[in-house]
Amino acid sequence: MAEEYRYKRVLLKLSGEALAGDLGYGIDPKVVDDLADEIAEIVHDGVQLAVVVGGGNIFRGVAGAAGGMDRAQADYMGMLSTVLNALAMQDAIERAGMGKAADGSDIQCRVQTAIEMRQIAEPYIRRRALRHLEKGRIVICAAGTGNPYFTTDTAAALRAMELKCDAIIKGTK
């Protein structure tokens, strides 16, 4: 149970590269499923979890800019790649969490994005994210801060402060 864990509320920053596994690019379903199993286990035990995902396995804004693209445009493309990763994680976590909430119900997961796209995710609203965490739902934050020139590591630090997390844990390759 949560007493076994040092921290009650944690922000997990997952790099895009971590989701690619040995493929080196894209999304490795085995890696995503393994991460989802581990996430479901700690949430089952009562840890409140927010996740910030990177997108470097699909597109890096800095690399696009180095290739001649407008830096802001390239960063927006990178933000969109984080949304793809967030949706993949949401699907895997909800499959892994079927019947695994502490009360025997399904673990629920919400994707919130800093760039509005209501058909597939909620907009990032701090108070709504806090409420989801309090209800035992996992919150996956995507699209970074919604601003070019900021990394998803920066977004992770910002979201951890906003969501009153006790710790930030970074998972990368």
N, C-alpha and C positions, 0 to 999 in steps of 0.2 A: 504494500500500500504506500501512499504518499509519504508516510513517516519514514520509510526506508530510503527515500531520496533526499539529497541535501537541499535541493531547490524545489519550491512549489510551482513556480511559473518560469518557464524557460523559452528563450528564443533560439531556434536552431537555424543557422545559416547554412544552406546547402549550395555549393557551387554547381554551376551547370556541368562542369567537367566531371563532378562526382556522379552525376546521373548518366553519363556516357559510358562509364565503366571502361572495360578494355577496348571498346569500340573506338574510343577517342573522339567521337562526335555523335550527335543525335542522342536518342534516349534508349538505354539498354533496359528492356522490360524486367530482366532478372534483378538488376541492381535496384531498380525502383521498387519492385515487389519486396526485396529483402529489407530495404529502408522502411517501407510501409509496415512490415511485420514488427520491426523494432519500435517504430513510432506508436503503433497500436498497443503494444505491450506497456509502454510507460504511461500512456494516456489511460489505459485500463487501470493502472495502479494509482491514478489520481493526480498525475502531474498535468498542469495546464501548459499547453504547447502552442506556440506560434512558430511559423516557419517562413523564412525569406529565401526565395530561390533565385539563383543566378541564371544566366542564359548563355554562357560562353560555349556550351556544347553545340549551340545552334548558330549564334551570331554574336560577334563582339564589336561594339561601336568603335572602339579605339582602332581595331584592325581595319574596319571599313573606312575610317577617316584616313588611316595611313595609306590606303589604296586610292585616295583622292576624293572620297565622298565628303559631303558636308558633315562636320562632326555632330552637330545637333541631330541631323537626320539619321545618321548612323546610330547614335545613342537611342533614338526612338525605336529603331529596328531591334536593337538589343533588348529594350524593355518589352517589346512584343514577344521576343523569344522566351522571356521569363514567364510569360503567361502560358505558353505551351507547356513548359515544365511544370508549372503550378497545376494545370489541369490534369497532367499525367499523374502527378503525386496525389491529387485529390481522388482520382479514380482508384489508384492502388491502395490508398489508405482506407477508403470506404469498403473496398473488397476485403482487405485484411481485417477490418474492424467489425465485420458482421457478427453480431451477437457477443461482442467482446467488451462492451462498456461495463463498468462496475456493476450495474444493475441488470446485466444480461441483454440490454438493447444494443443497437448498432452504434459504433463510434461515428460521429458526424464530423464533417470537415467543410469549411467555408473558404472559398477563394475570394480575396478582396484585392482589387487592383487600384493603383494610383492613377491609372488612365481609365476613364469610364468606358465600360463595355458591358452594359447591363444584361445582355442576352446570355452571357456565359459566366459572369462573376458579379459580386457586389462591389460597389465603390468602396475604397478604403475610408472608413469612418471610425475614428478612434474609439468612441463610446460604444459603437456596435461591436467592434472587435473585442473590447473588454467584456462585454456581455456574453459574447460567444464563449470566450475563455472561461468565464464564471460558470457557464452551463456545461462545461466539459467538452466543448467542441474545439477542434483544431482549427486554427486560422492560418491560412497560407497567404502571405502577402506577395503580390507580384507587381511587376512594372516599376520596380525600384522606388524612387521617391516621386516619379512622374516628371522629373526634370533632367535634361541632358547634363553631362559633365559630372555626374555623381555615380559612384559605383554601387553595386548591390551590397557591398560590405558597409558602405555609408548608410544605406537604407536599413540594414540590419541593426546598426547601432541606434539609429533614430527610432525605429519601431520598438526596439527593446526598451528604450526610455519611455516612449509614449505608453506602452502597454505594461509598464511597471514590472518588467521581468527581473528575476533574481540573478539570472546568468544568461550569457550568450555563449553558445557552443557552435564552432565552425567546423563543418564537414566538407572537405575538399578531396581531390584525388591524391 
